[in-house]
Amino acid sequence: MRFNTEILIFVLLLSLSSGFCLASDAFQAEPFTAFYLESALGNPTLANESLTEVQVIQPRKSPNEAFLYSLVIPGMGQLYSGAKHGYFYTAAEVGFLATFFILRNSASNTRDDYRDIVRDHVVFIGAGSFEDWDPVEDFEHATQYETWNHVYDSEATRTRTGKWYWADIDPDLKNEKHGDIEDKGISSKHRLEAYDLRQQANDTFERARFFLGMAILNHVISAVEARITTKRINARLENTPTQAQTRMFDIDIKTDTLTGTTTGAFVLRRRF
């Protein structure tokens, strides 16, 4: 019994001695001068700096840059600042420009059609050539009058265009004034057809210009709205109560695998 008691006392003394040594090493360690970052991506790494919180800083966007981006490409300024409604301006721009080009192409084709009717059904009295005609003014006048002899054109214009008339009217009327022919209720069917096509072309050109104007307006509105949106987003970030979010951490005693010494550390455990 005495032998067992002595053994028990020896074990207790040995335990106390070991604990004292461990405590001595722990107190000698420089507390909380480093931290461990534990994640699911790898082993803990000892870093020589303290950590009490993780800074989450949202970058500010420049309102002026957002303005310029959307002025060039509508919607880009909004997307630059993180506002997803910028796609609306981009889609509108694509729609406006696509409509403009489609209408302009259609108007050009219709204009070519009415000019072809003029070339096919207008004949000259004496010398004359369509090569000398003004592509806008003279062809339009031809769709308005049965003959060259009307009060609208000046002598200089008549000299340039030559004397002409629509082939489907009575040739005996080719030198008559347009007003006199109109009073008789006579008109060229070819001229009326060309006139209708000319009106359609002009109307289509007008609609094309409208959509081009809408595209330009979309640039301006998008640019101004992008600047306002960016300033609003920046103001919202500035009004956030805190940009620092404290993470959960543990205080623990770790052993540096490089030196073998114990070190007081903050241990931040978070899954990434």
GUNURO-636863 format. One record per residue: y, x, z of N, C-alpha, C in turn; residue number from 1; residue in one letter. Coordinates in Angstrom, 2 decimals, decimal comma. Atoms other than C-alpha are relative to their C-alpha. Last residue first. Example, Ala and Ser with C-alpha at 12.3 -4.5 7.8 and 13.67 -1.06 7.14 Angstrom:
<pts>
PT    nnorth     neast       nup   canorth    caeast      caup    cnorth     ceast       cup     k   r
PT     -1,19     -0,82     -0,06     -1,06     13,67      7,14      1,09     -0,77      0,73     2   s
PT     -1,19      0,89      0,00     -4,50     12,30      7,80      1,20      0,90      0,00     1   a
</pts>
This chain:
<pts>
PT    nnorth     neast       nup   canorth    caeast      caup    cnorth     ceast       cup     k   r
PT     -0,84     -0,06      1,22     29,97    -14,73    -48,62     -0,81     -0,49     -1,17   272   f
PT      0,79      0,00      1,22     28,49    -15,57    -45,21      0,94     -0,05     -1,20   271   r
PT     -0,38      1,07      0,94     30,56    -14,55    -42,20     -0,84      0,13     -1,26   270   r
PT      1,18      0,50      0,70     29,96    -12,47    -39,12      0,41     -1,18     -0,87   269   r
PT     -0,35      1,20      0,75     32,85    -10,39    -37,91     -1,21     -0,42     -0,81   268   l
PT      1,00      0,26      1,03     31,76     -7,90    -35,25      0,36     -1,32     -0,66   267   v
PT      0,01      1,41      0,35     34,66     -6,50    -33,25     -1,03     -0,17     -1,11   266   f
PT     -0,40      0,49      1,33     33,71     -3,08    -32,02      0,11     -1,50      0,00   265   a
PT     -0,44      1,38     -0,16     33,16     -0,88    -28,98      0,54     -0,52     -1,31   264   g
PT     -1,40      0,26      0,30     31,32      2,24    -30,13      0,31     -1,47      0,25   263   t
PT     -0,30      1,42     -0,14     28,03      3,78    -29,07      1,50     -0,21     -0,15   262   t
PT     -0,73      0,37     -1,21     27,36      7,24    -30,43      0,24     -1,50      0,03   261   t
PT      0,91      0,36     -1,08     24,60      8,14    -32,91      0,69     -0,40      1,27   260   g
PT     -0,18     -0,90     -1,14     27,05      9,97    -35,17     -0,96     -0,28      1,13   259   t
PT     -0,31     -1,36      0,45     26,20      8,47    -38,61      0,05      0,99      1,16   258   l
PT      1,20     -0,63      0,54     24,38      5,33    -37,51      0,24      1,42     -0,46   257   t
PT     -0,34     -0,56      1,30     27,30      4,34    -35,30     -1,21      0,78     -0,52   256   d
PT      0,25     -1,43      0,11     25,74      2,34    -32,48      0,33      0,45     -1,42   255   t
PT      0,79     -0,43      1,14     27,20     -1,07    -31,79     -0,18      1,51      0,03   254   k
PT      0,14     -1,45     -0,04     28,45     -2,71    -28,62     -0,95      0,40     -1,12   253   i
PT      1,34     -0,54     -0,20     29,58     -6,28    -29,24      0,08      1,51      0,10   252   d
PT     -0,22     -1,32     -0,57     32,58     -8,56    -29,29     -1,36      0,57      0,36   251   i
PT      0,70     -0,32     -1,24     31,92    -11,47    -31,64      0,42      1,38      0,45   250   d
PT      0,53     -1,34     -0,13     34,11    -12,95    -34,36     -0,66      0,14      1,36   249   f
PT      0,83     -0,19     -1,18     35,10    -16,36    -35,72     -0,54      1,42      0,04   248   m
PT      1,43      0,17      0,22     37,85    -16,23    -38,31     -0,75      0,20      1,32   247   r
PT      0,82     -0,78     -0,91     41,54    -16,75    -37,72     -1,46     -0,34     -0,21   246   t
PT      1,08      0,81     -0,50     43,36    -18,08    -40,82     -0,89      0,87      0,87   245   q
PT      1,10     -0,77     -0,58     46,69    -16,50    -41,58     -1,02     -0,95      0,58   244   a
PT      0,75     -0,57      1,10     49,13    -18,17    -44,02     -1,18      0,83      0,51   243   q
PT      0,34     -1,41     -0,14     50,42    -20,39    -41,31     -0,79      0,44     -1,20   242   t
PT     -0,22     -0,49     -1,37     52,14    -23,75    -41,08     -0,32      1,46      0,19   241   p
PT      1,30      0,00     -0,67     52,29    -24,20    -44,91      0,17      0,59      1,39   240   t
PT     -0,01      0,95     -1,11     55,94    -24,81    -45,80     -1,34     -0,11      0,70   239   n
PT     -0,87     -0,51     -1,05     56,14    -21,65    -47,91      0,01     -0,91      1,22   238   e
PT      0,66     -1,14     -0,64     53,09    -22,72    -49,92      0,85      0,55      1,15   237   l
PT      1,13      0,52     -0,78     54,63    -26,13    -50,61     -0,73      1,12      0,72   236   r
PT     -0,55      0,59     -1,22     57,90    -24,49    -51,67     -1,11     -0,54      0,89   235   a
PT     -0,43     -1,08     -0,88     56,03    -22,29    -54,14      0,54     -0,53      1,32   234   n
PT      1,22     -0,63     -0,53     54,27    -25,33    -55,60      0,35      1,14      0,95   233   i
PT      0,59      0,92     -0,97     57,57    -27,20    -55,94     -1,26      0,59      0,63   232   r
PT     -0,81     -0,06     -1,22     59,24    -24,21    -57,60     -0,56     -0,92      1,07   231   k
PT      0,24     -1,29     -0,64     56,36    -23,99    -60,08      0,81      0,14      1,28   230   t
PT      1,31      0,01     -0,63     56,53    -27,72    -60,84     -0,28      1,31      0,73   229   t
PT     -0,08      0,85     -1,19     60,27    -27,61    -61,47     -1,33      0,01      0,75   228   i
PT     -0,84     -0,68     -1,00     59,93    -24,65    -63,83      0,08     -0,80      1,29   227   r
PT      0,77     -1,14     -0,51     57,01    -26,25    -65,65      0,80      0,75      1,06   226   a
PT      0,95      0,52     -1,00     58,94    -29,53    -65,97     -0,84      1,13      0,60   225   e
PT     -0,76      0,40     -1,18     61,83    -27,76    -67,71     -0,95     -0,46      1,11   224   v
PT     -0,59     -1,19     -0,62     59,50    -25,94    -70,11      0,75     -0,36      1,28   223   a
PT      1,05     -0,77     -0,67     57,38    -29,03    -70,80      0,57      1,22      0,71   222   s
PT      0,40      0,73     -1,21     60,44    -31,14    -71,53     -1,05      0,79      0,78   221   i
PT     -1,09     -0,01     -0,97     61,85    -28,55    -73,94     -0,41     -0,66      1,31   220   v
PT     -0,23     -1,37     -0,47     58,62    -27,88    -75,81      1,02      0,01      1,13   219   h
PT      1,10     -0,30     -0,92     57,81    -31,61    -75,99      0,12      1,42      0,55   218   n
PT     -0,35      0,58     -1,31     61,24    -32,21    -77,50     -1,07      0,29      1,03   217   l
PT     -1,06     -0,85     -0,55     60,35    -29,82    -80,32      0,41     -0,50      1,39   216   i
PT      0,62     -1,29     -0,36     57,05    -31,65    -80,89      1,04      0,93      0,62   215   a
PT      0,73      0,22     -1,24     58,84    -35,02    -80,79     -0,67      1,29      0,47   214   m
PT     -0,96      0,08     -1,08     61,29    -33,76    -83,40     -0,67     -0,22      1,36   213   g
PT     -0,44     -1,37     -0,21     58,40    -32,77    -85,62      1,04      0,06      1,12   212   l
PT      1,03     -0,68     -0,79     56,95    -36,22    -85,06      0,32      1,47      0,19   211   f
PT      0,01      0,56     -1,35     60,21    -37,83    -86,21     -1,02      0,73      0,88   210   f
PT     -1,08     -0,64     -0,75     60,49    -35,49    -89,19      0,06     -0,51      1,43   209   r
PT      0,42     -1,38     -0,28     57,07    -36,66    -90,37      1,08      0,73      0,80   208   a
PT      0,95      0,05     -1,12     58,16    -40,28    -90,03     -0,47      1,39      0,38   207   r
PT     -0,76      0,35     -1,20     61,20    -39,58    -92,21     -0,91     -0,07      1,22   206   e
PT     -0,71     -1,20     -0,44     59,08    -37,78    -94,79      0,78     -0,27      1,28   205   f
PT      1,01     -0,86     -0,61     56,84    -40,84    -94,90      0,61      1,31      0,47   204   t
PT      0,35      0,57     -1,30     59,81    -43,13    -95,51     -1,01      0,89      0,73   203   d
PT     -1,12     -0,22     -0,91     61,10    -40,86    -98,27     -0,30     -0,53      1,41   202   n
PT     -0,09     -1,43     -0,31     57,69    -40,73    -99,95      1,12      0,26      1,00   201   a
PT      1,12     -0,33     -0,89     57,24    -44,50    -99,74      0,07      1,47      0,43   200   q
PT     -0,32      0,57     -1,31     60,70    -45,04   -101,21     -1,10      0,32      1,02   199   q
PT     -1,05     -0,84     -0,57     59,91    -42,68   -104,08      0,39     -0,49      1,39   198   r
PT      0,64     -1,23     -0,50     56,63    -44,48   -104,69      1,04      0,93      0,64   197   l
PT      0,79      0,34     -1,19     58,48    -47,81   -104,92     -0,67      1,24      0,61   196   d
PT     -0,93      0,26     -1,09     61,03    -46,33   -107,33     -0,74     -0,31      1,30   195   y
PT     -0,46     -1,30     -0,49     58,31    -44,85   -109,55      0,95     -0,17      1,20   194   a
PT      1,14     -0,65     -0,64     56,68    -48,27   -109,86      0,41      1,34      0,60   193   e
PT      0,22      0,68     -1,28     60,04    -49,91   -110,53     -1,18      0,61      0,76   192   l
PT     -1,05     -0,42     -0,92     60,79    -47,33   -113,23     -0,20     -0,63      1,37   191   r
PT      0,29     -1,37     -0,43     57,44    -47,87   -114,87      1,04      0,49      1,00   190   h
PT      1,08      0,07     -0,98     58,03    -51,61   -114,92     -0,37      1,39      0,51   189   k
PT      1,21     -0,71      0,38     61,36    -51,05   -116,65     -1,05     -0,09      1,11   188   s
PT      0,28     -1,21     -0,79     63,99    -53,66   -116,01     -1,30      0,61     -0,47   187   s
PT      0,99     -0,89      0,61     65,69    -56,48   -117,90     -0,18      1,23      0,91   186   i
PT      1,28      0,17     -0,70     67,38    -59,33   -116,08     -1,10      0,87     -0,56   185   g
PT      0,90      0,76      0,87     70,21    -59,49   -118,59     -1,37     -0,22      0,64   184   k
PT     -0,51      1,38      0,05     72,66    -58,43   -115,89     -0,89     -0,89     -0,86   183   d
PT      0,40      0,67     -1,24     70,47    -55,35   -115,30      0,47     -1,45      0,01   182   e
PT      1,44      0,28      0,11     70,84    -54,29   -118,93     -0,47     -0,77      1,22   181   i
PT      0,15      1,08      0,98     74,62    -54,64   -118,67     -1,48     -0,38     -0,14   180   d
PT     -0,46      1,26     -0,58     74,71    -52,63   -115,46     -0,18     -1,16     -0,94   179   g
PT      1,03      0,54     -0,90     72,54    -49,86   -116,95      0,43     -1,36      0,57   178   h
PT     -0,22     -0,35     -1,39     74,95    -49,35   -119,76     -1,04     -0,68      0,88   177   k
PT     -0,72      1,00     -0,81     73,47    -49,74   -123,21      0,23      0,54      1,41   176   e
PT     -1,39     -0,44     -0,19     72,57    -46,68   -125,27      0,83     -0,99      0,81   175   n
PT     -0,03     -1,34     -0,59     68,81    -47,16   -124,94      1,42      0,54      0,22   174   k
PT     -0,84      0,02     -1,20     69,03    -50,91   -125,43      0,23      1,39      0,59   173   l
PT     -1,36      0,37      0,40     67,75    -50,89   -129,02      0,97      0,01      1,17   172   d
PT     -0,76     -1,19      0,43     64,73    -48,95   -127,76      1,43     -0,33     -0,44   171   p
PT     -0,30      0,10      1,42     63,61    -52,14   -125,93      0,84      1,21     -0,42   170   d
PT     -1,02      1,00      0,29     62,35    -51,07   -122,50      0,26      0,03     -1,51   169   i
PT      0,55      1,36      0,14     58,97    -49,41   -121,94      1,10     -1,06     -0,13   168   d
PT      0,64      0,28      1,29     60,17    -45,87   -122,74     -0,46     -1,44     -0,15   167   a
PT      1,41      0,29     -0,28     62,63    -45,56   -119,92     -0,66     -0,56     -1,26   166   w
PT      0,26      1,41     -0,37     65,89    -44,01   -121,10     -1,49     -0,16      0,24   165   y
PT      1,40      0,41     -0,14     67,42    -40,55   -121,60     -0,07     -1,50      0,27   164   w
PT      0,08      1,46      0,11     70,61    -38,70   -122,55     -1,47     -0,43      0,00   163   k
PT      0,19      0,54      1,34     70,76    -35,12   -121,31     -0,03     -1,52      0,03   162   g
PT      1,26      0,76      0,12     70,20    -34,03   -117,71     -0,27     -0,43     -1,45   161   t
PT      1,16     -0,75     -0,47     72,77    -31,26   -117,55     -1,31     -0,74     -0,28   160   r
PT      0,18     -1,15      0,89     75,41    -32,93   -119,73     -1,25      0,80      0,39   159   t
PT      0,58      0,51      1,25     74,92    -36,17   -117,85     -0,21      1,13     -1,00   158   r
PT      1,41      0,34     -0,25     75,47    -34,38   -114,55     -0,67     -0,46     -1,28   157   t
PT      0,72     -1,27     -0,18     78,66    -32,73   -115,80     -1,50     -0,26      0,22   156   a
PT      0,24     -0,56      1,33     79,87    -36,08   -117,10     -0,77      1,31      0,09   155   e
PT     -1,21     -0,56      0,62     79,45    -37,55   -113,62     -0,36      0,52     -1,38   154   s
PT     -0,02     -1,41      0,39     76,54    -39,75   -112,63      1,35      0,39     -0,60   153   d
PT      0,17     -0,88     -1,15     76,97    -43,03   -110,73      0,17      1,47     -0,38   152   y
PT     -1,29     -0,44     -0,55     78,48    -45,18   -113,49     -0,16      1,06      1,09   151   v
PT     -0,34      0,77     -1,20     75,39    -45,56   -115,60      1,19      0,66      0,68   150   h
PT     -1,37      0,51      0,09     74,42    -44,49   -119,12      0,30     -0,91      1,19   149   n
PT     -0,92     -1,04     -0,48     71,31    -42,34   -118,56      1,42     -0,53      0,17   148   w
PT     -0,48     -0,98      0,98     69,17    -45,43   -118,97      0,91      1,02      0,67   147   t
PT      0,82      0,07      1,21     67,00    -47,83   -116,94      0,42      1,04     -1,05   146   e
PT     -0,69      0,53      1,18     68,51    -46,82   -113,63     -0,94      0,03     -1,21   145   y
PT     -0,95      1,05     -0,33     67,28    -46,29   -110,06      0,61     -0,68     -1,24   144   q
PT      0,75      1,16     -0,53     64,07    -44,27   -110,60      0,93     -1,19      0,29   143   t
PT      0,82      0,58      1,07     65,93    -41,87   -112,91     -0,78     -1,20      0,47   142   a
PT     -0,84      0,86      0,83     68,53    -41,34   -110,22     -0,81     -0,66     -1,11   141   h
PT     -0,28      1,23     -0,75     65,83    -40,05   -107,87      0,87     -0,96     -0,82   140   e
PT      1,22      0,82      0,02     64,59    -37,60   -110,49      0,20     -1,29      0,78   139   f
PT      0,18      0,59      1,33     68,14    -36,33   -111,02     -1,26     -0,87     -0,08   138   d
PT     -1,01      0,97      0,43     68,98    -35,85   -107,34     -0,33     -0,67     -1,33   137   e
PT     -0,21      1,11     -0,95     65,82    -34,21   -106,02      0,92     -1,04     -0,61   136   v
PT      1,27      0,60     -0,43     64,28    -31,80   -108,54      0,16     -1,16      0,97   135   p
PT      0,05     -0,28     -1,43     67,67    -31,21   -110,25     -1,24     -0,72      0,56   134   d
PT     -0,30      1,05     -0,97     66,85    -31,51   -113,92     -0,03      0,56      1,42   133   w
PT     -1,38     -0,13     -0,47     67,11    -28,55   -116,30      0,34     -1,00      1,10   132   d
PT     -0,16     -1,31     -0,62     63,34    -28,17   -116,76      1,40      0,18      0,58   131   e
PT      0,13      0,15     -1,46     63,12    -31,91   -117,39      0,17      1,33      0,73   130   f
PT      1,21     -0,58     -0,56     64,42    -31,24   -120,90      0,00     -0,22      1,51   129   s
PT      0,13      0,26     -1,45     66,96    -32,78   -123,22     -1,31      0,56      0,51   128   g
PT      0,45     -1,15     -0,79     68,05    -32,68   -126,82     -0,02     -0,37      1,48   127   a
PT     -0,48     -1,31      0,43     68,27    -35,98   -128,71     -0,55      1,09      0,92   126   g
PT     -0,72      0,28      1,24     67,77    -39,20   -126,83      0,62      1,31     -0,46   125   i
PT     -1,36     -0,49      0,20     65,19    -38,23   -124,24      0,55     -0,48     -1,35   124   f
PT     -0,15     -0,73      1,25     62,14    -40,14   -123,12      1,48      0,34     -0,19   123   v
PT     -1,41     -0,13      0,39     61,18    -41,22   -119,60      0,06      0,84     -1,27   122   v
PT     -0,52      1,24      0,61     57,62    -42,47   -119,13      1,50      0,01     -0,28   121   h
PT      0,89      0,63      0,99     55,44    -39,44   -118,37      0,66     -1,14     -0,76   120   d
PT      0,26     -0,91      1,12     58,05    -37,24   -116,67     -0,81     -0,68     -1,11   119   r
PT     -1,26     -0,24      0,71     59,29    -40,10   -114,49     -0,25      0,88     -1,23   118   v
PT     -0,28      1,23      0,75     55,73    -41,10   -113,60      1,29      0,15     -0,79   117   i
PT      0,88     -0,01      1,16     55,01    -37,47   -112,65      0,21     -1,26     -0,86   116   d
PT     -0,62     -0,89      0,99     58,05    -37,52   -110,39     -0,86      0,12     -1,26   115   r
PT     -1,10      0,74      0,64     56,65    -40,59   -108,65      0,73      0,89     -1,01   114   y
PT      0,48      1,11      0,83     53,31    -38,87   -108,05      1,15     -0,72     -0,68   113   d
PT      0,48     -0,56      1,26     54,86    -35,60   -106,85     -0,47     -1,11     -0,94   112   d
PT     -1,18     -0,43      0,76     56,80    -37,55   -104,23     -0,41      0,59     -1,36   111   r
PT     -0,61      1,21      0,55     53,60    -39,28   -103,10      1,24      0,34     -0,82   110   t
PT      0,86      0,50      1,07     51,86    -35,91   -102,73      0,59     -1,25     -0,65   109   n
PT     -0,14     -0,91      1,15     54,77    -34,47   -100,77     -0,84     -0,48     -1,17   108   s
PT     -1,28      0,27      0,64     54,82    -37,51    -98,49      0,21      0,88     -1,23   107   a
PT      0,10      1,29      0,70     51,10    -37,18    -97,75      1,29     -0,33     -0,74   106   s
PT      0,85     -0,22      1,17     51,50    -33,48    -96,95     -0,14     -1,28     -0,82   105   n
PT     -0,77     -0,76      0,97     54,43    -34,24    -94,67     -0,81      0,25     -1,27   104   r
PT     -0,99      0,86      0,64     52,49    -36,98    -92,94      0,80      0,74     -1,06   103   l
PT      0,72      1,01      0,80     49,46    -34,77    -92,26      1,00     -0,88     -0,75   102   i
PT      0,51     -0,63      1,21     51,64    -31,84    -91,18     -0,74     -0,99     -0,90   101   f
PT     -1,10     -0,45      0,86     53,65    -33,95    -88,73     -0,53      0,58     -1,30   100   f
PT     -0,55      1,18      0,67     50,58    -35,71    -87,34      1,12      0,38     -0,96    99   t
PT      1,02      0,44      0,96     48,90    -32,37    -86,59      0,51     -1,21     -0,78    98   a
PT     -0,03     -0,90      1,15     52,11    -31,07    -85,01     -1,02     -0,42     -1,06    97   l
PT     -1,27      0,13      0,73     52,49    -34,09    -82,73      0,01      0,86     -1,27    96   f
PT     -0,06      1,30      0,67     48,82    -34,17    -81,72      1,25     -0,18     -0,84    95   g
PT      0,97     -0,03      1,10     48,60    -30,45    -80,98      0,07     -1,31     -0,79    94   v
PT     -0,53     -0,89      1,03     51,79    -30,64    -78,93     -0,92      0,05     -1,21    93   e
PT     -1,07      0,72      0,71     50,53    -33,68    -77,03      0,57      0,85     -1,12    92   a
PT      0,64      0,99      0,87     47,30    -31,82    -76,19      1,04     -0,78     -0,79    91   a
PT      0,64     -0,73      1,11     49,29    -28,86    -74,87     -0,65     -0,97     -0,98    90   t
PT     -1,05     -0,46      0,91     51,56    -31,13    -72,83     -0,59      0,75     -1,19    89   y
PT     -0,57      1,19      0,65     48,57    -32,93    -71,28      1,07      0,42     -1,02    88   f
PT      0,82      0,31      1,16     46,79    -29,62    -70,59      0,54     -1,21     -0,76    87   y
PT     -0,51     -0,71      1,17     49,70    -28,70    -68,35     -0,80     -0,27     -1,25    86   g
PT     -0,56      0,97      0,95     48,47    -31,43    -66,01      0,67      0,68     -1,18    85   h
PT      0,91      0,35      1,09     46,25    -28,76    -64,45      0,58     -0,99     -0,98    84   k
PT     -0,05      1,45      0,16     49,04    -27,27    -62,35     -0,81     -0,40     -1,23    83   a
PT      1,16      0,64     -0,60     48,08    -23,72    -61,32     -0,02     -1,51     -0,10    82   g
PT     -0,28      0,27     -1,41     51,43    -22,01    -61,89     -1,14     -0,71      0,71    81   s
PT     -0,31     -1,28     -0,66     50,25    -20,44    -65,15      0,24     -0,20      1,49    80   y
PT      1,29     -0,64     -0,26     48,69    -23,76    -66,18      0,19      1,34      0,71    79   l
PT      0,68      0,76     -1,06     52,07    -25,45    -65,79     -1,33      0,64      0,36    78   q
PT     -0,69     -0,27     -1,25     53,80    -22,72    -67,78     -0,64     -0,73      1,17    77   g
PT      0,43     -1,31     -0,49     51,19    -22,94    -70,54      0,68      0,36      1,33    76   m
PT      1,12      0,08     -0,93     51,70    -26,68    -70,97     -0,42      1,32      0,59    75   g
PT     -0,07      1,03     -1,04     53,88    -26,46    -74,05     -1,26     -0,05      0,84    74   p
PT      1,18      0,84      0,17     53,51    -23,13    -75,87      0,02     -1,05      1,10    73   i
PT      0,71     -0,52      1,16     56,74    -21,17    -76,37     -1,20     -0,87     -0,33    72   v
PT     -0,94      0,12      1,11     58,98    -23,16    -74,03     -0,65      0,48     -1,29    71   l
PT      0,07      1,36      0,54     55,99    -23,62    -71,74      0,98     -0,21     -1,14    70   s
PT      1,34      0,25      0,53     55,63    -19,86    -71,24     -0,08     -1,38     -0,65    69   y
PT      0,15     -0,67      1,29     59,38    -19,37    -70,92     -1,36     -0,26     -0,61    68   l
PT     -0,90      0,64      0,97     59,75    -21,96    -68,15     -0,20      0,60     -1,39    67   f
PT      0,63      1,29      0,34     56,69    -20,64    -66,26      0,84     -0,73     -1,06    66   a
PT      1,12     -0,30      0,89     58,21    -17,15    -66,41     -0,70     -1,28     -0,44    65   e
PT     -0,57     -0,40      1,29     61,47    -18,48    -64,98     -1,10      0,35     -1,00    64   n
PT     -0,44      1,19      0,76     59,66    -20,38    -62,21      0,54      0,35     -1,37    63   p
PT     -1,41     -0,03      0,39     57,90    -17,13    -61,14      0,36     -1,26     -0,79    62   s
PT     -0,21     -0,06      1,45     54,63    -17,73    -59,34      1,49     -0,07     -0,31    61   k
PT     -1,05      0,86      0,51     54,00    -16,91    -55,67      0,12      0,20     -1,51    60   r
PT     -1,06     -0,64      0,79     50,68    -15,40    -54,65      1,01     -1,03     -0,50    59   p
PT     -0,06      0,63      1,31     48,78    -17,20    -51,87      1,12      0,64     -0,81    58   q
PT     -1,35      0,03      0,58     48,07    -14,92    -48,93     -0,06     -0,57     -1,41    57   i
PT      0,22      0,72      1,26     44,96    -15,52    -46,81      1,37     -0,23     -0,63    56   v
PT     -1,19      0,51      0,67     45,14    -12,92    -44,05     -0,38     -0,66     -1,33    55   q
PT      0,06     -0,26      1,43     41,97    -12,55    -42,01      1,21     -0,64     -0,65    54   v
PT     -0,13      1,16      0,87     42,36    -12,34    -38,25     -0,02      0,45     -1,45    53   e
PT     -0,09      1,20     -0,82     41,65    -10,08    -35,27      0,12     -1,26     -0,85    52   t
PT     -0,15      1,24      0,76     40,45     -6,98    -37,03      0,04     -1,15      0,98    51   l
PT      0,23      1,21     -0,77     40,67     -3,40    -35,79      0,22     -1,22     -0,87    50   s
PT     -1,18      0,79     -0,23     40,26     -0,30    -37,92     -0,36     -1,29      0,70    49   e
PT     -0,86     -0,51     -1,07     37,82      2,52    -38,38      1,30     -0,76      0,11    48   n
PT     -1,31     -0,35      0,52     35,17      0,68    -40,38      0,91      0,37      1,15    47   a
PT     -0,98     -0,25     -1,04     31,45      0,53    -39,59      1,31      0,45     -0,64    46   l
PT     -0,69     -1,26      0,25     29,32     -1,05    -42,30      1,08      0,18      1,06    45   t
PT     -1,30     -0,16     -0,64     26,75     -3,76    -41,62      0,58      1,38     -0,26    44   p
PT      0,05     -0,40     -1,39     23,92     -3,92    -44,21      1,40      0,12      0,58    43   n
PT      0,50     -1,33     -0,29     24,18     -5,86    -47,44      0,01      0,29      1,48    42   g
PT      0,04     -0,87      1,17     25,28     -8,99    -49,32     -0,56      1,39      0,30    41   l
PT      1,32      0,10      0,62     24,41    -11,62    -46,71     -0,15      0,96     -1,16    40   a
PT      0,11      1,04      1,02     27,38    -10,54    -44,70     -1,40      0,00     -0,54    39   s
PT      1,37      0,35      0,32     28,26     -8,49    -41,63      0,01     -1,14     -1,02    38   e
PT     -0,02      1,16      0,89     31,59     -6,79    -41,40     -1,42     -0,27     -0,44    37   l
PT      1,10      0,10      0,95     31,62     -4,46    -38,41      0,19     -1,25     -0,83    36   y
PT      0,70      1,27      0,13     34,82     -3,62    -36,62     -1,13      0,13     -1,00    35   f
PT      0,61      0,16      1,31     36,61     -0,60    -35,27     -0,65     -1,37     -0,07    34   a
PT     -0,76     -0,77      0,98     38,83      0,48    -32,40     -0,58     -0,14     -1,40    33   t
PT     -0,71      0,85      0,95     37,69     -2,22    -30,03      0,87      0,78     -0,97    32   f
PT      0,28      1,42      0,24     36,72      0,07    -27,16      0,89     -0,59     -1,10    31   p
PT     -1,35      0,54      0,20     36,71      3,88    -27,41     -0,13     -1,46     -0,41    30   e
PT     -0,30      0,40      1,37     33,29      4,76    -26,00      1,40     -0,59     -0,09    29   a
PT     -0,60     -1,12      0,70     33,30      6,51    -22,62      0,37     -0,36     -1,43    28   q
PT     -1,39     -0,12     -0,42     32,76      3,19    -20,93      0,70      1,16     -0,66    27   f
PT     -0,77      1,14      0,49     29,66      2,52    -23,00      1,46      0,11      0,38    26   a
PT     -0,24     -0,18      1,42     28,26      5,99    -22,44      0,87     -1,12     -0,56    25   d
PT     -0,94     -1,12      0,14     28,70      5,61    -18,67      0,32      0,23     -1,46    24   s
PT     -1,34      0,52     -0,30     27,11      2,17    -18,77      1,03      1,08     -0,17    23   a
PT     -0,39      0,88      1,10     24,08      3,61    -20,56      1,41     -0,54      0,19    22   l
PT     -0,26     -0,83      1,17     23,87      6,46    -18,07      0,49     -0,83     -1,18    21   c
PT     -1,26     -0,70     -0,25     24,20      4,09    -15,13      0,38      0,86     -1,20    20   f
PT     -1,10      0,96      0,18     21,53      1,82    -16,57      1,33      0,65      0,20    19   g
PT     -0,14      0,27      1,44     19,17      4,72    -16,96      1,16     -0,94     -0,28    18   s
PT     -0,54     -1,20      0,63     19,75      5,85    -13,36      0,22     -0,22     -1,49    17   s
PT     -1,42     -0,08     -0,33     19,28      2,32    -12,05      0,67      1,19     -0,67    16   l
PT     -0,70      1,06      0,73     16,02      2,00    -13,95      1,49      0,05      0,25    15   s
PT     -0,06     -0,39      1,40     14,75      5,36    -12,64      0,77     -1,01     -0,84    14   l
PT     -0,99     -1,07      0,12     15,64      4,43     -9,07      0,16      0,45     -1,45    13   l
PT     -1,33      0,59     -0,17     13,79      1,10     -9,46      1,09      1,05     -0,14    12   l
PT     -0,34      0,74      1,23     10,74      2,84    -10,90      1,38     -0,60      0,10    11   v
PT     -0,27     -0,97      1,06     10,66      5,36     -8,03      0,43     -0,68     -1,30    10   f
PT     -1,33     -0,56     -0,26     10,96      2,60     -5,38      0,39      0,98     -1,10     9   i
PT     -0,98      1,03      0,27      8,04      0,75     -6,97      1,41      0,52      0,20     8   l
PT     -0,11      0,13      1,46      5,93      3,91     -7,04      1,08     -1,02     -0,38     7   i
PT     -0,73     -1,15      0,50      6,70      4,58     -3,38      0,17     -0,06     -1,52     6   e
PT     -1,42      0,16     -0,35      5,70      1,03     -2,49      0,82      1,15     -0,53     5   t
PT     -0,61      0,96      0,94      2,44      1,34     -4,40      1,48     -0,20      0,27     4   n
PT     -0,09     -0,63      1,32      1,53      4,49     -2,47      0,67     -0,91     -1,02     3   f
PT     -1,16     -0,90     -0,04      2,36      2,85      0,88      0,21      0,67     -1,34     2   r
PT     -1,22      0,83      0,00      0,00      0,00      0,00      1,26      0,86      0,00     1   m
</pts>
